[in-house]
Amino acid sequence: MTPPPGTPPARYAFLGPEGTFTEQALRAVPAASRAELQPCATVTLALDAVRDGDADGAVVPIENSVEGSVPVTLDELATGEPLMITREMTVPIAFSLLARPGTSLEDIRVVATHPHAAAQTRGWLARNLPRVEVVHAGSTAAAAAAVADSASSWDAAISAPLAAGHYRLDVLAEGIGDNPDAVTRFVMVSRPGVPAPRTGADKTSLVAFMREDHPGALLEILEQLTMRGVNMTRIESRPTGAMLGNYCFSIDCEGHVDDARVGEALMGLRRVCADVRFLGSYERHDGIEPTIRPGTSDAEFQDATAWLARLRRGG
């Protein structure tokens, strides 16, 4: 939808600098074409821009199919002023080898990149550049930006293809990742509000905090979901920082908060947990609809509620 004339452009923060896979994910959002994009040095700064009102939303990485979840994103969403996930998107992680114009593979002695990218291109480097030194940078785009400086001692960078245009670098090799199916999942985060309407292919994210560490504490949390037919797509424990042994659980599950089974599960978690932080319900990036187990559809929950009401009325 086009905003009314005179409406200032939306402002979106993202994990920068320019040329990151995060920027690539953000540019896949239709609204980003009309928005003001703000690169931030860290995930924390990107999310704080939303909390402080300096950005309307932020895009940050949350999960990689090879390296796993992004701990700083999970922790930032679990603590501090609440934020809400409004959408998710995935980007295939296709690394390129970038260098200053005129550089050949034979000229390369030092390659810079982020540690995760180094781990995902180790095999290609061993086969094609076995004698190079690999140094770590704060991000793949930061490595590309540094290589673009003619005074840099780094000869090449492993980065997202997008960085080549930003920093006027030549692409010496494309698709150098060891896992051609690697993808990273990103989320758009905004200040809390009404969740987007359910689509039938939705995901709900939340953080559940244990009351105390005791036998069966995790089982109590899981039962609230499984007994209502809510399928989890991800669960991870994270320390709360309060004391050793004090954990919270970051959870993604199928369904929308407006689905009866998900709403009932959230109420159950509220009863057994010290706290539950709702992180949003949003459309799944893959459009896959969940399988509804018999006895857990909206109609069956409504029928059970009506039956109980009749019993209480003596009907």
DRENLO-433424 format. One record per atom (N, C-alpha, C): x, y, z. Coordinates in steps of 0.001 Angstrom, whole numbers, plus 524288, in hexadecimal, padded with zeros to 5 digits. Layout:
N
XYZ ...
END
This chain:
315
8034A7FB5A80000 800008000080000 8036D804D780000 80238808A47FCA2 8054380D677FC49 8039E8112380099 807568135E803AB 805F0816ED807D9 803AD81BF4805AC 8006081ECB808A8 7FE1C823BB806DF 80259827AF8059A 8015282B4F801F1 8052D82F58800A6 806D08326580585 80BC783396805E5 80DB48368E80A5A 80F518333480EF1 80E2D82E0880EB6 80FC082A8C812F0 815A98299C812B3 8186582A6D8170D 81E1182984816E9 81F3F823CB815E3 823A4822958135D 824E281D1981231 825D681A0181729 82490814FA816ED 825BB8119081B5B 82BA28113981C02 82D4181029820C5 832D280FB2821F1 833DE80A36823F7 837648077182165 838B28022B822F8 83E7F801C38243E 83FAB7FFDD828E2 845077FECA82A66 846547F930828D8 84B537F82A827FF 84CFC7F2D9826D2 852A47F22782883 8541B7ED3082946 8597A7EBFE82AC0 85D027ED378261D 860587F126826CD 863B97F2F38229B 8694A7F1008234C 86CD47F37882049 86C007F80081CDC 8693B7F688817D2 869257FA2881417 866A27F90A80F1F 869367F45580C7E 865F57F137809EE 868057ECBB8071F 867977E799809FF 864E27E77C80E73 864487E2A581167 85FBD7DF6C80F37 85F8D7DA76810CF 85B0C7D73B80F7D 856237D96B8120A 856C17DC0F8167D 8523C7DE6481915 84FDC7E2AE815AD 8531D7E5D981344 851117E9CA80FA7 84E497E72F80B17 850737E2E180937 84DF37DFF8804FC 8488C7DE1B8069E 8481A7DC3280B7C 842FD7DA7280D73 83F327DF0280DD3 8410F7E36F80FC1 83DAF7E8088104C 83BCB7E9EB80AFB 83F2C7E9E580722 83DAA7EBD7801F4 839B87E83F7FF45 839057E38A80155 834FC7E0087FF44 82F8E7E17C80138 82F427E4EE80529 82A3E7E6BB8073B 8283D7EB20803BC 8238F7EAA780185 821B07EEA47FDD7 821F07F43580000 820A47F4EF804FC 8208E7FA3680732 825F47FCB38076B 82A147F97F8072F 82F607FB968079A 830DA7FEFB802F0 82E447FE2B7FE7C 82F998013F7F9D8 82E46806FD7FA86 82AA7808327FE28 8292180DA07FF14 82B1780F958045C 82E6380C79806ED 82FE380DAD80C55 8356380FEC80CB6 836678121381134 83BA0813F381292 83E5F80F8481573 842BC80D9981371 8456A80915815B2 84A1380AE5818EC 84A78808CC81DB0 84E7180A8082164 851E2805EB822FD 856A48057D820F5 85A278014C822BA 85BF88023C8284A 85C307FE1682B6E 85DF97FE6B830D8 862637FA81831AB 865F47FBDF8351D 86AA87F8B5835CF 869957F37E8386C 865717F32083B94 864477EE5283E73 85E6F7ED4783E78 85CFC7E86F83FC0 857757E7188406B 855127EA6B844BB 857E97EB2684903 855EE7EE3A84D69 854997F3C884BBB 857FE7F646848C2 857007FBA384708 8525C7FBDF84355 851C17F7EF83FFD 84D517F7E183C6A 848287F77883F64 847F17F40C84357 8431D7F36F8465C 8422D7F821849EB 8465B7FA5F84C08 845C07FF0484F50 843C6803AC84C2C 844FE803DE84719 842F38080B843CE 83D00807D7843A3 83AD38031F843AA 8351F80287843D0 8330C804058492F 835968021784D45 833D58034C8528F 833E18092D853A3 837C880BE085189 8385D8117C8528A 8351F814D884EDD 832658126C84B27 82F388156C8477C 83244817AF842F3 837348161B84254 83A5E8180983DFC 83983814EA83900 836C0810998395F 8357380D63834CE 8301880AF9835A8 82D3F80A2D83163 82812807C8831B6 8286F801DA8321B 82CB17FFAE83044 82D847FA0E8307D 8333F7F8DD82FBF 834BE7F40D830D6 83A2A7F26883025 83A317ECDA82E12 83DE27EBB582AB2 83EA77E663828BB 843CF7E45782ADC 8438D7DFC782D60 848347DD6A82FB7 848227D78C82EA9 84CB87D51B82E7A 84CE27CF6782DC2 84B667CCA2832C9 848B47C83583247 8472B7C551836F8 848D37BF99836BE 849A77BD78831FA 84AE37B7E3831A9 84D847B6A782C77 851A37B37482CAD 854577B1B6827FC 8540D7ABC6827B1 853337A9B58230C 8527E7A41382281 8577B7A10282387 85C017A39B8237B 860F67A0F98247E 862FD7A239829EE 863077A72E82B67 865547A8DC83058 8616F7A8FD834E6 85C5B7A844833BF 8587B7A852837ED 8566D7ADC48390D 854157AE6B83DA1 851A47B35E83F0D 855B87B78B84032 853E97BC6D84002 8573C7C0EF84125 856357C27D846D0 859AB7C12284A70 858977C1EA85001 857517C78C85178 85A157CB6484F2F 8592C7D0CB850BD 8539F7D27784F59 851857D09084AFD 84C2A7D1ED8498C 848467CF8184D54 849077CA7D84EA4 845857C7E985258 8458F7CAC085796 84A367CC3085974 84AA27CEAE85E91 848567D42D85E8C 849307D71A85A58 847177DC6A85A0F 841277DC63859E5 83ED67D88485754 839257D83D85714 836CB7D64E85C33 839DA7D36885F42 837E27D14686434 838317D532868A4 83B4D7D94C8680A 83C227DD0986C49 83B287E29186A56 83B3D7E63A86DF5 83A927EBB186C7D 834FB7ED0086B1F 834347F1B086912 82EF87F36286790 82CD47EFBB86360 827F97EDD8863F5 825E47E9EE8604C 825C97EBCD85AAA 826AF7E8228571D 8264A7E8FC85183 8230A7E49284F34 8214A7E53E84A64 81DF57E150847ED 81FFB7E00B8427C 8203C7DAF884148 821967D93483C0A 81CB67D9A483898 81D4C7DC4283417 818CF7DD0B830A1 8192D7D9EE82B94 81DD07D81882A33 81E5A7D4C382597 823A37D224825C0 824307CE03822AF 8292E7CB6682225 82A667CABC81C59 82F677CA5181B2A 831137C96B815D4 8361F7C64A815EA 837437C384811C1 83C1F7C08E81170 83F3E7C25780CAE 8445D7C1DE80D28 847EB7C350808E6 84BBB7BED280819 84C417BCCE80355 850507B8E180254 855B27BB5380348 859037B89180602 85E2C7BAAA80748 862077B8EF80315 862AF7BC497FF2D 866417BB477FAD2 86AD07BF157FB48 86F4C7BD2F7FCE6 873D67C08A7FDB4 876CA7C1757F894 879187C6207F838 87C777C7727F3D5 881D07C92A7F5D7 885C07C8687F29A 88B007CA4B7F3D3 88BBD7CF767F0F3 88C887D3A37F3E8 88CCE7D8E67F1B9 8923E7DB327F27E 893FF7DE447EEB9 8992A7E0AB7EF15 8992C7E5D77EC1D 89D377E8F97ED04 89DC57EDE17EA2C 89E9A7ECCA7E457 89CA97F03A7E0FA 89D5F7EF6E7DB54 8A3177EE807D9F1 8A3EC7EABD7D67D 8A9317E9787D4CF 8ABBE7E51A7D7DB 8A92F7E3467DC08 8AB4C7DF0C7DF3D 8A9DC7D9C67DCDA 8AD877D6287DCD3 8AC7B7D0D87DB03 8ACE67CD1F7DF9F 8AB307C84E7DEDB 8AB877C4677E306 8B12F7C3997E4C6 8B4D67C3F87E113 8BA617C3247E263 8BC8D7C7717E5DC 8B9FA7CBF97E5EF 8BBE17D0647E90D 8BA397D0127EEC7 8B69F7CC977EFFA 8B42E7CCB07F52D 8B7887C9D37F92D 8B8B57CC9F7FD63 8BBA47CA62801BB 8B8747CA73806CC 8B5167CE6980765 8B1FD7CEF780C29 8AC467CFD080AAE 8A8D97CC9980CD1 8A3347CCFC80BE2 8A0847CE4E81103 89D047D221810E4 89A287D3C481590 8946A7D24E81513 892097D0DA81978 88C767CFB981984 88AA37CF0F81F22 8858B7CE6881FD1 883507CD4B824F4 8847F7C7978265C 885197C65582B75 8864A7C0ED82CF4 882667BCE882AE0 87D537BE2D82ACB 879757BA7A828C4 87A587B96E822F9 87BA67BD898200A 87CAE7BCDA81A76 881A47B9B48199C 885937BA9381CEC 88A677B78A81C7D 8894D7B1C181D4C 885EC7B08782122 884A37AB0D8223B 881A87A89381DB6 87E7E7ABB681AFA 87B3B7A999816CB 87DEE7A9808117E 882B37AB8581132 8859B7AB7780C3F 88AF37A8D580CE6 88BB17A62081138 890C57A3C08126C 8927D79FEA80E24 88EE079CC380C48 8902F798DC8085F 891D279B5F80335 88EF179F5C8017C 890427A1FD7FC8F 895A77A4807FCF0 896BA7A70D80155 89BCF7A98780207 8A0367A57A801ED 89F567A1118047A 8A36379D038049D 8A49179AF27FF28 8A09A79AA27FBCE 8A1667989C7F685 8A3AE79CB47F2CB 8A2137A19B7F381 8A36D7A5947EFA1 8A7897A9827F163 8A7D37AA817F678 8ABAA7AE387F88C 8AE0D7ABE47FD81 8B0BB7A77C7FD00 8B27C7A4A4801A8 8B6807A782804F9 8B92B7AB58802C7 8BD647ADE7805B8 8BBE97B34B807C6 8B7127B4F980700 8B5A17BA39808C5 8B4CB7BA4D80EAE 8B5837BEDA810E8 8B4477BFBF8166C 8AEC07C1ED816B7 8AB857BFBC81A29 8A62A7C19881AE5 8A5EF7C4B881FF9 8A4407C99D81F93 8A3B37CCF082436 89DF37CE39824E6 89C647CF3C829C0 896E87D00F82B01 895897D5DE82B4E 890EB7D7258295C 88ED07DC7282999 889987DC4A82C6B 8878C7E0E182DC8 882A27E123830AB 87DFC7DF4782D8B 87E437DF9C82864 87A287DDA7824F1 87C8E7DCC881F95 879CD7D9FC81C3A 87BD07D92F816F2 87C117DE5A813FF 8783C7E1C8814F2 878437E6D581247 87CAA7EA4E81448 87DCC7EA0D8195D 8822A7ED1981B7C 8874C7EB5781905 887CB7E6478180F 88C747E4478156A 88CD67E68680FE8 8886B7E6A380D23 888697E8C3807D7 889C47EE90807DE 887937F17180B9F 888B97F70880BFD 88E807F7F980CF8 890EB7F4C481038 896767F55F81167 899CD7F41980CA3 898677F001809C9 89B5D7EE7B8051F 89B107F2C5800FC 896BC7F59A800C1 8961E7F9CC7FCEC 89A027FE367FDC2 89C107FEAE80275 89FFB802AA803A7 8A539800F180159 8A7678041C7FDE9 8AC45802A57FB3F 8B0CF802047FF01 8B0518044F803B4 8B483803E18078A 8B4197FEF280AD5 8B0037FBE380A08 8AF287F73F80D39 8B3307F30D80C10 8B4A47F03381015 8B8317EBBA80F61 8B5277E6C580E08 8B0057E71E80DF3 8ACC47E2AB80C7E 8ABFC7E2BA80694 8ACA27DE3980431 8AC627DDEC7FE7F 8A6ED7DCC77FC6F 8A3C17DA067FF76 89E947D8767FD99 89AF97D7B48023E 895F27D79280113 891F57D6C08051D 88E1F7D29E80348 88C4F7CF76806EF 887F87CBE4805E9 8831E7CE94807FE 87F657CFA880484 87B027D2ED80600 8762D7D17F802DB 871EA7D44E8040D 86D2A7D3C9800F3 86E077D6507FBA7 86BB07D4397F77F 86C527D6917F24F 86AD37DC567F234 8670A7DDDA7F57A 865347E33F7F5A0 869937E7167F6D4 86D827E5687F9C8 871B57E8E87FB67 875267EA927F6D3 875607E77E7F2B6 878BE7E8D87EE43 877367EE197EBF0 8721B7EEEF7EB36 8704E7F3E87E90E 8710F7F86F7ECC8 8701E7F7797F1D4 870A37FBA17F5B7 876397FDB97F5F3 87A0E7FA2C7F5A5 87F7E7FBB67F699 882E17FB7A7F1AA 8805E7FAD97ED20 883157FAFF7E81B 887937F70A7E7EA 886457F24D7E943 88A137EE097E931 888D77EA4B7E4C3 88CD47E79B7E2E9 88C147E3907DEEF 88A997DE6B7E186 887627DB617DEDC 885F07D62B7E0B1 889A47D23E7DE2F 88CFA7CFE57E168 890BA7CC0D7DF6B 88E7C7C68B7DF4A 88AC17C5747E2AB 8883F7C04A7E2C5 882F27C0D37E55B 87F247BDDD7E383 879D97BE047E5A8 878587B8A37E7BA 874A27B89D7EB65 8729E7B3AE7ED67 876C97B04D7EFDD 87A097B2AA7F334 87E807AFC37F559 87D477AD277FA93 8786C7AD497FC41 876FD7AAB080123 877567A4CB800A5 878B17A230804E2 8792079C7E804E2 873CF799D2804FE 86FC679CAD806A4 86A7D79A7D806DC 866F679DBC8034F 865CC79BDF7FEA1 862AA79EF57FAEB 85D1079FE37FCB3 85B4379CF880099 855E279D9080275 8557F7A10980756 859D17A36D808E6 859C97A69C80DA8 856337AB5580CFF 853107AC58810FD 84FA87B0F381113 84FDB7B35D8167E 84ECE7B861816B8 84E3D7BB0D81BB6 848C17BD4481C12 8467C7BCAF820A0 841407BEC8821AE 841D87C40882464 83EFB7C7E382284 83F067CD29824B6 839887CE8482694 8392C7D21282A5A 834107D3CF82C32 833CA7D9C082C0F 82F207DBB482AC6 82DEE7E14182B34 82B797E21D83087 82D907E5D983366 82BDE7E6D4838C5 829F07EC6F83935 825AF7ED3583C08 8239F7F27383CE8 821E17F2F684296 81FEA7F776843F6 81DC17F81E84939 818A57F5088499D 8172B7F35184E56 8128C7EFFB84EF0 80D977F28284CD2 80A417EF4D84A9F 8053B7F11484894 801C77EC5E847A7 7FDA67ED25844B5 7FA157E8DB84377 7FCB07E55B83F6A 7FCEC7E03984060 7FF577DCB483C80 7FC7C7DCF483747 7FF557DBE183317 7FCF17DBA682DEA 7F8C27D76B82DD7 7F4A97D80582AA8 7F08C7D40582A5F 7F2D87CEB8828ED 7F0797CA9982ADC 7F2717C562829B7 7F17A7C40282405 7F5017C0F3821E4 7F4AF7BF6581C67 7F3937B99881BC8 7F40D7B69681FFE 7F39D7B0E781FB0 7F8E67AE4681F30 7FCF77B16581E0B 802547AF5C81DBE 805BD7B30A820FD 804E27B2CF8261B 807527B69F82999 80B077B40C82D73 80E067B75382FF2 811B17B5A9833FA 811247B97083891 811B57B76A83D49 811997BA9D84204 816B17B9DC844F0 819057BE28846AD 81DE27BE01849AB 81CF17C00784F28 81F9D7BDAD852F8 81EF47BF3C85863 823BD7BDB285B81 8241D7BFDC86032 8282D7BE67863EC 8257C7BCE8868FF 8268D7B82D86AF4 8243E7B63E86FD0 828707B61787411 827497B8778787A 82AEC7B8B287CDB 829267B4F988124 82C947B15B882CA 82B477ADAA886F3 82A7B7B08988C1B 826FF7AE7188F68 8266D7B095894B6 82B507AF8D897EB 82D1D7AAAA897CB 831F27A92689A6B 833C47A40D89803 838AD7A2C3898C4 83AC579DE7896A9 838F97995889A13 835FF795C9897D0 8341A7914089AC2 8331378CCB896E8 832E5787F4898C5 831E57838889548 82CC47843B8924D 82D04783A988D32 8284B7841A88A04 826F17899A8885C 82A4C78D7F88977 82909792EE88821 8285C793988823C 82BF37915887F3C 82B7D791C987987 826C378EBE87795 825C978A26879EA 82151786FC87849 81C3B789FC87912 81BC278CDE87D60 8170E78FF987E5B 81618793DB879F7 81A5B7963787808 819DC799FF873C9 818417974286EBF 81ADE792EE86D8D 819B979023868B4 8142A78E03868A1 8125078C3C86D22 80D0B78A0186D5E 808DA78DF586BE7 809AE792EA86D38 805C5796DA86BEE 804F6797468660E 809157963286315 808C57966E85D68 806F27914485B13 8097078CFA85CB3 80853787F485A35 802C47861885B4E 800DB786E986015 7FBA07850486153 7F75A787EF85E5E 7F8A778C6985C1F 7F4DC78F6285909 7F5F478F078532F 7F9A078B9B851BB 7FAB078AB884C38 7FDD278EFE84997 800F1791E584C98 8042C7961684A5F 8099E793E88495D 80B43793F78447D 81051791D4842F8 8148F795FF8434C 818D2794BD845F3 81D3E7985684643 820CE7979584194 822C179BE683F73 8269979BA383B42 82C1379CE083D3E 82C6D79F1C841E7 8318F7A03484447 830CA7A11F84A17 8346679EF584D52 834927A032852DF 83A447A03885490 83BC07A4318577C 8411F7A4A485961 841157A6FB85ED4 8448D7A5088621F 845207A74F8674F 849397AB9186721 848477AFC486A01 84BF17B41786A67 84C557B5B38701E 851057B6B58721B 851837B88687783 84F117BDE787820 84C7A7BEBB87C87 84A077C3D087D6C 84DE77C7E387F58 852797C61488131 856527C9BA88351 8558E7CAC588914 851547C8B588B5E 850457C9AE890E3 853E87C67E89461 854727C16889324 857D97BDF78962C 858B97B8FC89313 85CA67B5F689499 85D8E7B0FF89207 858CD7AD6F892A4 8574E7AADB88E67 852E27A74388E9F 84DA87A9D388DAF 84D947AF0488CE3 848AD7B1C888BEE 8482D7B2A588607 844577B00E8839E 843E67B02587DF3 83E797B1DA87C36 83E567B3E587777 8396A7B4BA874C0 839A07B18A86FB4 8352C7B0E886D29 834DE7ADBC86878 8329C7B10086404 835B07B18285FE4 833FF7B44685B31 831617B05185796 82C7C7B15F85620 8294B7AD8085366 826C17AFE684E8E 826EF7AD0B84A3B 823B77AE198459E 81FF37A98C8450D 81B157AAAE843F3 8174B7A67A84336 8139D7A7CD83EBF 811257A3C383CA7 80D787A47F8385D 808617A6D483A63 806137AA4983744 801097AC7A838A3 801517B23283A25 7FCB67B47483AD5 7FBF67BA0383BEA 7F9737BAAD8413F 7FA8B7BF0C843D3 7F83C7BFFA848F9 7F2437BFE5848C7 7EFFD7C10484435 7EA4B7C0CE843A8 7E83A7BB47842F3 7EBA27B76F84210 7E9F27B1FB841E5 7E8BC7B03984776 7E46F7AD7284826 7E2D47ABDC84D67 7E7047A89A85014 7E9747A4F984D36 7ED477A18B84FB0 7F2107A4A38518D 7F3AF7A89384E83 7F8307ABC085005 7F6CB7AF4985496 7F2317B1B585468 7F0867B50A858BB 7F01E7B20985DD6 7EDE07AD4585D95 7ED6E7AA0B8624D 7F2D67A88286457 7F6787A769860BD 7FBCA7A5FC8625E 7FE757AA958650A 7FDB77AF4886300 8000C7B3E08656C 7FDDB7B4C186AE4 7F8C07B3E386B88 7F6777B46C870C2 7F8B07B05A87479 7F9797AB8D8727A 7FBD67A785875BB 801537A8EE8775E 804637AB05873C3 809B57ACAD8750E 809A57B10B87914 805E77B48F8788C 805827B8E387C4C 8049A7B6DF881D5 801D37B26A88249 800AD7B04388770 805727AD9D889E5 808B67AB13886B4 80CE97A7E0888EF 8123F7AA94888D7 812AF7AEF18860E 817BD7B1918858B 817FA7B676888F0 81CB47B80A88A35 81D657BCF888D00 81BC67C18E88991 81CC17C11A88477 81B3D7C52C880CC 81B417C2D687B54 818287C50F877E9 8180C7C3908726C 818487C89186F31 81C257C8E486BCB 81C887CD728685E 81AB97CBD9862E8 8166F7CE2C8612D 8144C7CD2985BF5 817607D0728580B 819C67CDDB8542D 81D087D09885058 81A587D15584B19 8157E7CF9884AAB 812A57D09F845E3 810CA7CBCB84302 80CC17CC8783FD7 80ACE7C89B83C28 80B317CB02836B9 80D357C806832FD 80E5E7CA3182DDA 80E587C5CD829DB 80DD67C737824F4 80D927C353820C0 812D07C0A082005 812B17BB7F81F67 8176F7B87D81E67 819A77B9D48190D 81ECC7B9D8818A5 8214D7BB2C813B2 820517B70980F89 81F637B21A8112B 81EC77ADDD80D5E 819187ACAD80C14 815677AF4480EBD 80FE07AE8F80D99 80DA37A94980F0D 810757A63481222 80E9E7A0FC81396 80A6E7A159817D3 805FA79EE7816E2 801C579ED781AB7 8027D79A3881E6A 8014479AF182366 801F8796AD82729 7FDDE7927382686 7FF3178DCD82858 7FB6E7898A828A0 7F88D789F482DCD 7F36178A7482D91 7F03C78B218324B 7EEA8785C583466 7F0897847C838FA 7EF6177F6C83B5A 7E9A377F2C83CF4 7E71677AAB83C4D 7E1A177A2E83E06 7E0F977BE3843AC 7DCF277EED844B0 7DBE1780D5849F1 7DE537861B84B1E 7E12C7888284756 7E3DC78D7384872 7E273791C884499 7DE5E7910084173 7DCB47951E83DDD 7D9B479951840D5 7D92079DD783E7E 7D62A7A20F840F1 7D0987A04B84222 7CE3A79D9483E6E 7C8CB79BE383F28 7C84D7983B843D6 7CC0F794CE8448E 7CBC879116848EB 7CCBD793D384E28 7D035797A884E40 7D0DE79AB785311 7CBD979DBF85453 7C9667A00285058 7C48E7A2F08512E 7C02C79F6A8530F 7BFE179AB0850DE 7BBDB796FF85287 7BCAB795748583E 7C1907948B859CF 7C2A27931E85F3E 7C14C7978B862F7 7C26979C6F86156 7C11E7A0F88649C 7BB3A7A17786546 7B85F7A0C1860F1 7B2A67A11E86138 7B06C79CBB86492 7B2967980786428 7B0D27939086756 7B189794AF86D1E 7B611796D386EA2 7B7097981587417 7B34979C4B875FB 7B23F7A026872A2 7AEA07A44C8742E 7A92B7A21087534 7A77E79E4F8720E 7A26979BE0872F2 7A253798E987820 7A6887963087956 7A6C87935487E44 7A64579712882E4 7A8F579B948827B 7A8DD79F4C886D3 7A3867A1DB8876C 7A08F7A20C8831B 79B497A44088368 797427A0298850E 7992179B3E88561 7958F7970E886B0 792717953388216 794787966D87D4E 7919B7950287889 7930678F94876A3 
END
